[in-house]
Amino acid sequence: MGWFEALILGLVQGLTEFLPISSSAHLRITAALAGWQDPGAAFTAVIQIGTELAVIIYFAGKIGRILRAWFLSIFTSRWRSDPDARMGWLVIIGSIPIVVLGLLFQDDIHTTFRDLRLTATVLIVFGIVLAVADRVGAQTRTLDDLTVPHGLGFGFAQALALVPGVSRSGGTITGGLLLGYTRAEATEYSFLLAVPAVLGSGLYEVTKIGEGTSPPWGPTILATLVSFGVGYAVIAWLMRYIKTRSYLPFVIYRVALGIALFVLMGTGVLDPKAGPTF
């Protein structure tokens, strides 16, 4: 991987990580259309650390309060009823599904799940599911209503993003809307829930950078830095957008992109397995 390729992929990661359109799918599609080697699951996981650092900085005050209260709740009983401590435990509980499923399907994550036919399918299917959730969800609950079962529900929805095309934010937001949470609350929790999952995944995959067909360290670091800067701007925009707008534009985009992929693959313009070795 060259520096220009890393720059483009970093921009794509930053622009798409927090929107419900799947950053991993866009990295995969961008590389395939440009005729580049598939950057791979390890590269994708590592540069997501950049966008997750953007989340940590944007929500620094809230995350700091959660960490402090959660830590104190371990040793002091009076802190266990604190809302921030409770949120800390719920983030941990919600992270369990993606850890378990990520380990169970780690081989498929690097191979089978990266087939563009699967990517196109889930872009369309989960786009439609998001539209339904945004339409029928009660959107009355806040994070104060979050329970352990709901936390696990969010977590399983997030774990679906192990398949490129589902979208980590899209999956958790859809799950939250179906559970009756408001757009803003579901989106905020999706950001908080992603922090341990993305950082853990990135650190787990980091040793693979520079080995075999994985990109070298230099371009990977550049892509991570670019994704951080762009991702921060996208978070700020999205949190304002969802207060007054629906997710319909993203649904239309997902369905159109999925159909376009099928057309490109059906006409032989795009190889569904371009890049990786299955």
PARO-477287 format. One record per residue (C-alpha): residue number from 1; residue in three letters; y, x, z. Coordinates in steps of 0.5 Angstrom, whole numbers, plus 500, padded with zeros to 3 digits. Layout:
BEGIN
[NUM, 'Ala', [Y, X, Z]]
...
END
This chain:
BEGIN
[1, 'Met', [500, 500, 500]]
[2, 'Gly', [507, 503, 498]]
[3, 'Trp', [514, 502, 502]]
[4, 'Phe', [516, 496, 497]]
[5, 'Glu', [510, 492, 498]]
[6, 'Ala', [511, 493, 505]]
[7, 'Leu', [518, 491, 505]]
[8, 'Ile', [516, 484, 501]]
[9, 'Leu', [510, 483, 505]]
[10, 'Gly', [514, 484, 511]]
[11, 'Leu', [520, 479, 509]]
[12, 'Val', [514, 474, 507]]
[13, 'Gln', [511, 474, 514]]
[14, 'Gly', [518, 473, 517]]
[15, 'Leu', [520, 467, 513]]
[16, 'Thr', [513, 464, 514]]
[17, 'Glu', [511, 465, 521]]
[18, 'Phe', [514, 460, 524]]
[19, 'Leu', [514, 454, 519]]
[20, 'Pro', [508, 450, 518]]
[21, 'Ile', [506, 453, 512]]
[22, 'Ser', [502, 459, 514]]
[23, 'Ser', [504, 466, 514]]
[24, 'Ser', [497, 469, 513]]
[25, 'Ala', [496, 464, 507]]
[26, 'His', [503, 467, 504]]
[27, 'Leu', [501, 474, 505]]
[28, 'Arg', [494, 473, 501]]
[29, 'Ile', [498, 469, 496]]
[30, 'Thr', [503, 474, 495]]
[31, 'Ala', [499, 480, 494]]
[32, 'Ala', [494, 476, 489]]
[33, 'Leu', [500, 474, 485]]
[34, 'Ala', [503, 481, 485]]
[35, 'Gly', [496, 484, 483]]
[36, 'Trp', [496, 488, 490]]
[37, 'Gln', [490, 489, 494]]
[38, 'Asp', [489, 484, 499]]
[39, 'Pro', [493, 487, 505]]
[40, 'Gly', [487, 484, 510]]
[41, 'Ala', [486, 481, 516]]
[42, 'Ala', [488, 487, 520]]
[43, 'Phe', [495, 488, 517]]
[44, 'Thr', [496, 481, 518]]
[45, 'Ala', [495, 481, 525]]
[46, 'Val', [499, 487, 526]]
[47, 'Ile', [505, 485, 523]]
[48, 'Gln', [505, 479, 526]]
[49, 'Ile', [507, 483, 533]]
[50, 'Gly', [514, 483, 530]]
[51, 'Thr', [515, 476, 529]]
[52, 'Glu', [512, 475, 536]]
[53, 'Leu', [517, 480, 539]]
[54, 'Ala', [522, 475, 536]]
[55, 'Val', [519, 470, 540]]
[56, 'Ile', [519, 474, 546]]
[57, 'Ile', [527, 476, 545]]
[58, 'Tyr', [529, 469, 543]]
[59, 'Phe', [525, 465, 549]]
[60, 'Ala', [526, 471, 554]]
[61, 'Gly', [530, 467, 559]]
[62, 'Lys', [524, 462, 559]]
[63, 'Ile', [518, 467, 558]]
[64, 'Gly', [521, 471, 564]]
[65, 'Arg', [521, 465, 569]]
[66, 'Ile', [514, 463, 567]]
[67, 'Leu', [511, 470, 568]]
[68, 'Arg', [515, 471, 574]]
[69, 'Ala', [513, 464, 577]]
[70, 'Trp', [506, 465, 574]]
[71, 'Phe', [505, 472, 578]]
[72, 'Leu', [508, 469, 584]]
[73, 'Ser', [503, 463, 584]]
[74, 'Ile', [497, 468, 584]]
[75, 'Phe', [499, 470, 591]]
[76, 'Thr', [503, 465, 594]]
[77, 'Ser', [501, 458, 595]]
[78, 'Arg', [508, 455, 595]]
[79, 'Trp', [509, 457, 588]]
[80, 'Arg', [503, 454, 585]]
[81, 'Ser', [507, 447, 584]]
[82, 'Asp', [512, 451, 580]]
[83, 'Pro', [513, 448, 573]]
[84, 'Asp', [514, 455, 570]]
[85, 'Ala', [508, 457, 574]]
[86, 'Arg', [504, 451, 571]]
[87, 'Met', [506, 453, 564]]
[88, 'Gly', [504, 460, 565]]
[89, 'Trp', [497, 457, 567]]
[90, 'Leu', [497, 452, 561]]
[91, 'Val', [499, 458, 556]]
[92, 'Ile', [493, 462, 559]]
[93, 'Ile', [488, 456, 558]]
[94, 'Gly', [491, 454, 551]]
[95, 'Ser', [489, 461, 549]]
[96, 'Ile', [482, 461, 551]]
[97, 'Pro', [480, 457, 544]]
[98, 'Ile', [483, 462, 539]]
[99, 'Val', [480, 468, 543]]
[100, 'Val', [473, 465, 543]]
[101, 'Leu', [473, 462, 536]]
[102, 'Gly', [476, 469, 534]]
[103, 'Leu', [470, 473, 537]]
[104, 'Leu', [465, 468, 534]]
[105, 'Phe', [468, 468, 527]]
[106, 'Gln', [471, 475, 526]]
[107, 'Asp', [467, 477, 520]]
[108, 'Asp', [468, 471, 517]]
[109, 'Ile', [476, 472, 518]]
[110, 'His', [476, 478, 514]]
[111, 'Thr', [471, 476, 508]]
[112, 'Thr', [470, 468, 507]]
[113, 'Phe', [476, 465, 510]]
[114, 'Arg', [480, 469, 505]]
[115, 'Asp', [477, 466, 499]]
[116, 'Leu', [483, 463, 496]]
[117, 'Arg', [480, 456, 494]]
[118, 'Leu', [479, 455, 502]]
[119, 'Thr', [486, 457, 503]]
[120, 'Ala', [488, 452, 497]]
[121, 'Thr', [484, 446, 500]]
[122, 'Val', [487, 447, 507]]
[123, 'Leu', [494, 448, 505]]
[124, 'Ile', [493, 441, 502]]
[125, 'Val', [489, 437, 507]]
[126, 'Phe', [493, 440, 513]]
[127, 'Gly', [499, 438, 510]]
[128, 'Ile', [497, 431, 510]]
[129, 'Val', [495, 431, 517]]
[130, 'Leu', [501, 434, 519]]
[131, 'Ala', [505, 428, 515]]
[132, 'Val', [500, 423, 519]]
[133, 'Ala', [502, 426, 525]]
[134, 'Asp', [509, 426, 524]]
[135, 'Arg', [509, 419, 522]]
[136, 'Val', [504, 416, 527]]
[137, 'Gly', [506, 421, 533]]
[138, 'Ala', [509, 417, 539]]
[139, 'Gln', [514, 423, 540]]
[140, 'Thr', [515, 421, 547]]
[141, 'Arg', [512, 426, 551]]
[142, 'Thr', [515, 433, 554]]
[143, 'Leu', [512, 439, 556]]
[144, 'Asp', [513, 436, 563]]
[145, 'Asp', [507, 432, 561]]
[146, 'Leu', [503, 437, 559]]
[147, 'Thr', [496, 437, 562]]
[148, 'Val', [490, 442, 562]]
[149, 'Pro', [486, 437, 557]]
[150, 'His', [492, 437, 552]]
[151, 'Gly', [493, 445, 553]]
[152, 'Leu', [486, 446, 550]]
[153, 'Gly', [488, 441, 545]]
[154, 'Phe', [494, 445, 543]]
[155, 'Gly', [489, 451, 543]]
[156, 'Phe', [484, 448, 539]]
[157, 'Ala', [489, 446, 534]]
[158, 'Gln', [492, 453, 534]]
[159, 'Ala', [485, 456, 533]]
[160, 'Leu', [484, 453, 526]]
[161, 'Ala', [489, 458, 524]]
[162, 'Leu', [484, 463, 523]]
[163, 'Val', [483, 460, 516]]
[164, 'Pro', [489, 462, 512]]
[165, 'Gly', [493, 456, 510]]
[166, 'Val', [492, 452, 516]]
[167, 'Ser', [498, 455, 520]]
[168, 'Arg', [498, 457, 527]]
[169, 'Ser', [505, 453, 528]]
[170, 'Gly', [503, 448, 523]]
[171, 'Gly', [496, 447, 527]]
[172, 'Thr', [499, 447, 534]]
[173, 'Ile', [505, 442, 532]]
[174, 'Thr', [500, 437, 529]]
[175, 'Gly', [496, 437, 535]]
[176, 'Gly', [502, 436, 539]]
[177, 'Leu', [505, 430, 535]]
[178, 'Leu', [498, 427, 535]]
[179, 'Leu', [498, 428, 543]]
[180, 'Gly', [505, 424, 543]]
[181, 'Tyr', [510, 430, 544]]
[182, 'Thr', [516, 431, 541]]
[183, 'Arg', [517, 435, 535]]
[184, 'Ala', [522, 440, 539]]
[185, 'Glu', [517, 440, 545]]
[186, 'Ala', [511, 441, 541]]
[187, 'Thr', [514, 447, 537]]
[188, 'Glu', [517, 450, 543]]
[189, 'Tyr', [510, 450, 546]]
[190, 'Ser', [507, 453, 539]]
[191, 'Phe', [511, 459, 540]]
[192, 'Leu', [509, 460, 547]]
[193, 'Leu', [502, 459, 546]]
[194, 'Ala', [502, 464, 540]]
[195, 'Val', [505, 470, 544]]
[196, 'Pro', [498, 472, 548]]
[197, 'Ala', [494, 470, 542]]
[198, 'Val', [498, 474, 537]]
[199, 'Leu', [499, 480, 541]]
[200, 'Gly', [492, 480, 543]]
[201, 'Ser', [490, 479, 536]]
[202, 'Gly', [495, 485, 533]]
[203, 'Leu', [493, 490, 539]]
[204, 'Tyr', [485, 488, 537]]
[205, 'Glu', [486, 490, 530]]
[206, 'Val', [491, 496, 531]]
[207, 'Thr', [486, 501, 531]]
[208, 'Lys', [484, 499, 524]]
[209, 'Ile', [490, 501, 521]]
[210, 'Gly', [490, 507, 516]]
[211, 'Glu', [482, 506, 516]]
[212, 'Gly', [478, 505, 510]]
[213, 'Thr', [482, 500, 505]]
[214, 'Ser', [487, 498, 511]]
[215, 'Pro', [494, 500, 509]]
[216, 'Pro', [497, 506, 512]]
[217, 'Trp', [501, 506, 518]]
[218, 'Gly', [508, 508, 515]]
[219, 'Pro', [508, 501, 511]]
[220, 'Thr', [505, 497, 516]]
[221, 'Ile', [511, 499, 521]]
[222, 'Leu', [516, 498, 516]]
[223, 'Ala', [513, 491, 515]]
[224, 'Thr', [513, 489, 522]]
[225, 'Leu', [520, 491, 523]]
[226, 'Val', [522, 487, 517]]
[227, 'Ser', [518, 481, 520]]
[228, 'Phe', [521, 481, 527]]
[229, 'Gly', [529, 481, 524]]
[230, 'Val', [527, 475, 519]]
[231, 'Gly', [523, 472, 524]]
[232, 'Tyr', [528, 471, 529]]
[233, 'Ala', [533, 468, 524]]
[234, 'Val', [528, 463, 522]]
[235, 'Ile', [526, 461, 529]]
[236, 'Ala', [534, 460, 531]]
[237, 'Trp', [534, 456, 524]]
[238, 'Leu', [528, 452, 525]]
[239, 'Met', [529, 450, 533]]
[240, 'Arg', [536, 447, 530]]
[241, 'Tyr', [533, 443, 524]]
[242, 'Ile', [527, 440, 528]]
[243, 'Lys', [532, 436, 532]]
[244, 'Thr', [534, 432, 527]]
[245, 'Arg', [529, 432, 521]]
[246, 'Ser', [522, 431, 520]]
[247, 'Tyr', [517, 436, 517]]
[248, 'Leu', [516, 432, 510]]
[249, 'Pro', [519, 438, 506]]
[250, 'Phe', [514, 442, 509]]
[251, 'Val', [508, 437, 507]]
[252, 'Ile', [511, 437, 500]]
[253, 'Tyr', [511, 444, 500]]
[254, 'Arg', [504, 445, 502]]
[255, 'Val', [501, 440, 498]]
[256, 'Ala', [505, 443, 492]]
[257, 'Leu', [503, 450, 493]]
[258, 'Gly', [495, 448, 494]]
[259, 'Ile', [495, 444, 488]]
[260, 'Ala', [499, 450, 484]]
[261, 'Leu', [493, 455, 487]]
[262, 'Phe', [488, 450, 484]]
[263, 'Val', [491, 450, 477]]
[264, 'Leu', [492, 458, 477]]
[265, 'Met', [485, 459, 479]]
[266, 'Gly', [482, 454, 474]]
[267, 'Thr', [486, 457, 468]]
[268, 'Gly', [483, 464, 470]]
[269, 'Val', [490, 466, 472]]
[270, 'Leu', [488, 468, 479]]
[271, 'Asp', [482, 470, 482]]
[272, 'Pro', [480, 466, 488]]
[273, 'Lys', [477, 473, 491]]
[274, 'Ala', [482, 477, 488]]
[275, 'Gly', [483, 484, 493]]
[276, 'Pro', [478, 483, 498]]
[277, 'Thr', [471, 485, 497]]
[278, 'Phe', [466, 479, 500]]
END
